[in-house]
Amino acid sequence: MDDLIGAASDVTGDGTNMEGKTQDASSAAPKHLTTPAQKQLLKRQQELEYWKRHSKQIRSRNLITGLTIGAFVVGLFSYTILSVRQERIMDEIDDEAKTFVMKGPQTGANS
């Protein structure tokens, strides 16, 4: 009980202690947790603090990942469309080659 009173007296109204440092969930809780529910609560509070501190960094990483995947998809789609167009051009060239072969070679004797 004395631990709680001592810890409470060192904290000011704005959540900082006398040295100007903010308290996190682990330092505000007593050291001797007795029930698993209290341990779980402390762990959840620590996770919440972690996500609060790192949410901006995680959001920017997710944005970069999303843009990278989007660029890959657009590039793959563009490549596919381009290759299909080239197949059409190749079909036209093949048709011209077949016509040329059917006519036979043009030499000075048969032109």
C-alpha positions as CSV (number, residue, x, y, z in Angstrom):
1,M,0.0,0.0,0.0
2,D,2.9,2.4,0.7
3,D,4.2,1.8,-2.8
4,L,0.9,3.1,-4.2
5,I,0.9,6.2,-2.0
6,G,4.5,6.9,-2.8
7,A,4.0,6.5,-6.6
8,A,0.9,8.7,-6.5
9,S,2.6,11.5,-4.6
10,D,5.4,11.6,-7.2
11,V,3.0,12.2,-10.1
12,T,1.7,15.7,-11.0
13,G,-1.7,16.5,-12.4
14,D,-0.5,16.4,-16.1
15,G,0.8,12.8,-15.9
16,T,4.5,13.6,-15.5
17,N,6.6,12.8,-12.4
18,M,8.8,15.2,-10.5
19,E,11.6,14.8,-13.0
20,G,9.5,15.8,-16.0
21,K,9.3,12.3,-17.4
22,T,6.0,10.8,-18.4
23,Q,4.9,7.5,-16.8
24,D,4.1,4.5,-19.0
25,A,1.8,1.7,-18.0
26,S,4.6,-0.5,-16.5
27,S,5.9,2.2,-14.1
28,A,2.4,3.2,-12.9
29,A,1.5,-0.3,-11.9
30,P,2.7,-1.9,-8.6
31,K,5.5,-4.4,-8.9
32,H,3.7,-7.3,-7.2
33,L,0.7,-8.3,-9.4
34,T,-1.3,-11.0,-7.9
35,T,-3.9,-12.1,-10.4
36,P,-3.6,-13.1,-14.1
37,A,-6.3,-10.5,-14.9
38,Q,-4.0,-7.7,-13.6
39,K,-1.1,-9.0,-15.6
40,Q,-3.2,-9.2,-18.7
41,L,-4.5,-5.7,-18.2
42,L,-0.9,-4.4,-17.8
43,K,0.1,-6.2,-21.0
44,R,-2.8,-4.7,-22.9
45,Q,-2.0,-1.2,-21.6
46,Q,1.6,-1.6,-22.8
47,E,0.4,-2.8,-26.2
48,L,-1.9,0.2,-26.5
49,E,1.0,2.6,-25.6
50,Y,3.2,0.9,-28.3
51,W,0.5,1.3,-31.0
52,K,0.0,4.9,-30.0
53,R,3.7,5.7,-30.3
54,H,4.3,3.8,-33.5
55,S,1.0,4.3,-35.4
56,K,2.4,7.1,-37.7
57,Q,5.4,5.0,-38.6
58,I,3.3,1.9,-39.3
59,R,0.8,4.0,-41.4
60,S,3.6,5.3,-43.6
61,R,5.1,1.8,-44.1
62,N,1.7,0.6,-45.1
63,L,1.3,3.4,-47.6
64,I,4.7,2.7,-49.1
65,T,3.8,-1.0,-49.4
66,G,0.4,-0.3,-50.9
67,L,1.9,2.1,-53.5
68,T,4.6,-0.5,-54.4
69,I,2.0,-3.2,-54.9
70,G,-0.2,-0.9,-56.9
71,A,2.8,0.1,-59.2
72,F,3.6,-3.5,-59.7
73,V,0.0,-4.3,-60.7
74,V,-0.2,-1.3,-63.1
75,G,3.1,-2.3,-64.7
76,L,2.1,-5.9,-65.1
77,F,-1.2,-4.9,-66.7
78,S,0.5,-2.5,-69.0
79,Y,3.1,-5.1,-70.0
80,T,0.3,-7.6,-70.7
81,I,-1.6,-5.1,-72.9
82,L,1.6,-4.2,-74.8
83,S,2.5,-7.8,-75.4
84,V,-1.0,-8.6,-76.8
85,R,-0.7,-5.6,-79.2
86,Q,2.7,-6.9,-80.4
87,E,1.2,-10.3,-81.0
88,R,-1.4,-8.7,-83.4
89,I,1.5,-6.9,-85.2
90,M,3.3,-10.2,-85.4
91,D,0.2,-11.8,-86.9
92,E,0.0,-9.1,-89.6
93,I,3.7,-9.6,-90.4
94,D,3.1,-13.4,-90.6
95,D,0.2,-12.8,-93.0
96,E,2.4,-10.7,-95.2
97,A,5.2,-13.3,-95.1
98,K,2.7,-16.0,-96.1
99,T,1.5,-13.9,-99.0
100,F,5.1,-13.4,-100.1
101,V,5.9,-17.1,-99.9
102,M,2.7,-17.9,-101.9
103,K,3.7,-15.5,-104.7
104,G,7.2,-16.9,-104.8
105,P,10.5,-15.0,-104.9
106,Q,10.6,-12.0,-107.2
107,T,13.6,-12.3,-109.5
108,G,14.4,-10.5,-112.7
109,A,13.0,-13.4,-114.7
110,N,9.5,-13.5,-113.2
111,S,8.7,-9.9,-112.3
